[in-house]
């Protein structure tokens, strides 16, 4: 068992280093599908971290194990207690058969940029979460992540499975676009562009500190960085270079310097911007690409610079067949190769995914991903 744990961790490390493991590592981000398979309520999965972890562990054992998981047990608790966002929870706000959902809502006001400049990010978080009828401060956040720590320890130390999300850092543009909404951030670009850049210059390092502290508390050095809202689907190259990429580069460099591994969650279309990622620290990150970004071309551009992660489509997992999943994985591995690659599902395994299709993803990865 000790040897197996070591091999699983080495696979992930070698993939990040863009070298050749004994086989391609496999990662799955399973959330409410695990609840469906375990026949537990979605409300329990959302609000009871231990039950969520147990459901995920049952799926892990029933499928036959893989190399890395996401921190699915943190999701509901984090959203309802520490995020400045309107959240609807299954079994509370609607049917218990549908996952939680985030409502686009302008929790941040234009004048709040000055709150950050005067009093800092936690003061603004406390104020915004208060507007939603909840209480928040640094102590509450620390208690939340401390409650997750034993579950992380179980996965990492007892099971030897990497957890590819400890803390989280949203780059300033991504964070403000969520708090202000798309309409709000568009207005800010038009009428408050200097203020937006001034606050971004101040806040990026505080956001890094928050993500690093979260990771330290739970004992996991992978830091999740959502980037999708800055993709070519949403931004021109000019806006990408003005409001997003300089801060992403600083964030990644700071995390790597401090001993963390950034996991860049880049859904939507990144093809026009991929070459900029060659400016990030080499062999230090994971980039998780969505279906709009062509994997084979992405690998040709990024080469041995960054480990790429993905990308078995959602529709294959709930509407396809094991045969189609097997063939997709075979072709994907053939296109991308064995170095610097983590085989995974696209974004989140859908809540209505067929168990046999997800199991086939893992089996295909073990079969075709092995170095001969």
N, C-alpha and C positions, 0 to 999 in steps of 0.2 A: 504493500500500500504506500509506504514512504517513497519507494522508487517511482510508483505511478504518479504521485503528487509532483515529484521533481520533474518528471518528463512533461507533464501538462504545463507547468510553469515555464519550463525551458522552451516549449513550443511558442508560447506567447512572446517571450523575450526575444527569441530568434526572429520571429516574424517582425517585431518592432525594429529590430536591428537589420531587417531586410536580408537576412541570411537564410540558410536552408535547414528547417527542422526535420525530424524523422517523418512527419506528415504535416500538412496544413492544419493549423489549429481551427477549431470550430467554436463559434460564439452564437448564442441565441438570446434575443431580448423577448422573453415570454412574460406577458402580464396576465390579462384576464382569461386567456386561453387555458392557463394552468388552473384557474378557478373552475372553468367549465369542465375540464377533464376530471378534476377532483370532486366535482359536484358540491362546491361550497358557494355561498351567496357572494355576489359581486360586492355587496356592501361590506362583507367581512374581509374580502381581499383588499378593498380600498382602505379600510380603517383599522385593520388588525395586522400589524407587520409580521407577527409570528405566524399567524394562519396563512398569510400570503407566502412567506418563506417555505412553510411546510407543503403548500400546494405546489410551489415551484420545485421543491426537492422530490416530491412524488413524481412529477413529470420527468425530472432528471434521471431518477432511478428506472422508471418504466421505459424510457427511451433508450437507456443504456449508457448514459453519461456523455458529456462533451467537455470542452476545455475552459470555457468562460461564460459567466452569466452577467446579467444586468442587475442592478439593485432594485428589483421590482417591489420588494417589501416596503420601500420608502415612499412610494409614489403618493398614495392618497393622503397619508399623514402629513407629508411635506407640503402638498398643495393646500390642504385646508388649514394648516397651522402656521406655515412660515412664508407662504407666497402671497404677494400683493396682487391677487387675482380673484375674479368671481369664478367659483368652482361649483359644479353640480355633481352630486354624489349618487350612485345607484342605490336604490332602496330608501333614499331620503328625499331626493328631489324628483325622481322619476322611477321607472321600472327597474327592478333589480337584475334584469338581463342585459343591460346596456352599460358599457364602461363609463367612468366619470368623464366629464367634458369641461373644457375651459371656455368661458364666455368672453368675447372681445369687449372690453369695458374700460373706459378712460379713468383708471384709478389715480393716475398722476395728472396734475394740473400744470399749466404753463409756468406758473409762479414757483412750482416745486423745484425747478432747476436751481433757483437761488437758495432753497433750503439745503440742498446738497453742498453748495459752496459755503454756506454759513455754518452748518451744523453737522454735515456728514451724511453718509448713506444710511446708517441705522436710524437716524432721526427721521429721515424720509420714510423708510420702511415702516417704522412704528406709526407714523402719521397716516400712511396710506392704508395699512391693515386696519387701523382704527376706523377709517371711513367705511370699511366693510363690516364693522361690528365685532371685530375680534381684537384681542390684545396680543402685542408682540414686543419683544426686546431681545437683546443679546443673550440673556440668561435662558429665555424660552427656547431660542434656537439651539443653544448648547445642550439643553435637556433633551430636545427632540433627537439630535444626532447621537447623543449618549445612549438613548434608548435603542438605537439601531445597532450600536457597536457589537453586542453579543452575537447578533445574527451574522454580521460580517465575519466575525471571528470563527463562527461555526463553518461558514463556507470556505474561507481562506485557509484556516488552520486544520480543522477537522476533516473537511472534504478535499482539500487541496485544489479547490477550484478558484480561478481568478475572478474577481468581481470588477468589471470594467467601468465602474462609476462609483467614486467616493463622493467628493464634493463636486460643485458645479460652478462654472464661471460663464455668465453670459457677457459677451463683449458689449460695450456701452450702447451702440446703435441697436443691437438685438434687444437688450433689456428695455431701453426707452421705447422701442416700437411696440413692445408688449404692454408696458404701463400706459403709454399715451394712445395706443391703437394706431393702425395704419394711417387713418385720417389725421390724427394728431401729429405723428412724426412727419408726415408730408407737409403739414402747416409749419412745423418747426424748421424744416429744411428751407422753406420759402421765406419765413419771417424771423427766424431766430437762429440762423445758421452759425453765427459767431458764438452765441450762448451755448448751442449744442456742442460745438467743438471745445469750448472752454470747460464745460462740465465733463466731457469725455476725457479731456486731458487730466482732470483732477481725479476722476472716479475709477479709472481702470485698475489702478493699483489696489484700491480698497476692495474692488470686486475679486481680485486675485487673492487677497488676504482672506476674504470670507470663504472662498472655495478651498484654499489650503487648510484653513482651520477645520472645516467640515471633514476633509479627508483625514486629517490627523486624528480627529475624534473617533472616526470609525475604523481607522487602521488600514486605509486603502489609498494607494498613491496614484490611482487613475482619476483624472479630473475631466469631467464631461463639459464640453464647450458647444452649446447649440449655435449653429451658424446659418441655418437655412434661410432666415429672413434677409440675409445679405447676399443671396445668390443672384445669378444673372436673370433668374425668373422675376426678381423684384427690383434690382438696382442696375443702373447703367454702370459702365466701367468707371466713369468719372466719380459718381457717388460712392461706389465701392472703394475707390482709392482715397477719397476724401474723408469718409465717415466710418469706414469699417476696417479695412486691412491694416492700416498703421497700428491700430489698437490691438487687433488680433495678434499681430507680430510681437508686440511688446508683452502681451499676456502669455503667449506661448514661450517666449524667451525667458520670462520671469519664472514660470512654472518649471521649465526644464532646469534652469539654474538652481532651483530649490529642491530638485530631486523628484519631481512629479512627472507623470506621463500624460500629456494632453490627449484626449479623445475628441476629435473634431467631428461633430455631427452635422454633415453637409448634405441634407436632403435638397431636392429641387435641382436646378440646372447649374452646374459649376464649370462646364466645359470652357467657356470663354475666360475664366479666371484661374484655371488650374496652374498655369506656369508661375503665378505669383507665390504659390505654396512652396516653390523651390527656394524661397528666401527664408523659410522657417528652418530651425535647427535640424540638421540631417540625422536620420535614424533615431528620432526621439519621440515621434508622435504616431497616432493612429488617425486616419481620415476615413470616415464612414460616409460613403457616397450613395446617393439615391439613384433610382432607375433612370432619371432624366440625364444623368452623366454616364457616358458610355465607358464601361469598365476597361475594355481592352485598350482604348485610346488613353484613358486615364493612366493606366499602368505604363504605357509607352512614354507619356509626358513625365510622370513622377519617378519612374525608374526605381532606383534603389535609394531614393531620398526619403520617402515616407511610406509606411505600411498602409495598404488600403484594406478596407473592411466592407464586406457585403457579399452578395446582393441578390438573394433569392426572392423573387417577387411575391408580394402579399397575395395576389390573386391565385398564384399557383398553390399556395398553402391552404386556401379555403375552397377553391373551385377546381383545382387541378387533380391530378392522380399521382400516386407514388411513381409511376413510370415517367411522367412528365417532369416531376421534381428531380428524379435520378438523372435524366438526360440534360436538364438545365445545369445541374451541378457539374456533370461531366464536362460539358462545353465551357462553362465558366472557368473551371480549373485549367482546362486546355488553353484557353485564351490568356489567362493571367499568369499562370505558372505557379511554382511552389515557393518562391522567395517573396518576402514582404507582403504576405496576403493572409487575411483571416476570413474564412468562409462563414457567412452569417445570413440571416434573413434581412430583408429590407425593412428598416425602421423597427416596427413592432409586429410580432406574430399576431395576426388578427384574432379577436376573441372567439370567432367562429371557425378557426382553422381546424382542419381534420388532423387528428392525432397521427394517423398513419403517414400523412404527408410530411409533417415535421420530423417524425422518426426517420423517414427516408432521407431528408436533408442531412441528418447526422450520419446515417449509414453511408450515403454517397460520399460525404466528406472523408469518412474514414477509409473508404475503398479507393477513390480516385486521388485523394490527397496524399497518399503514402508515397514517399520517395523510393523509387525502385533501385 
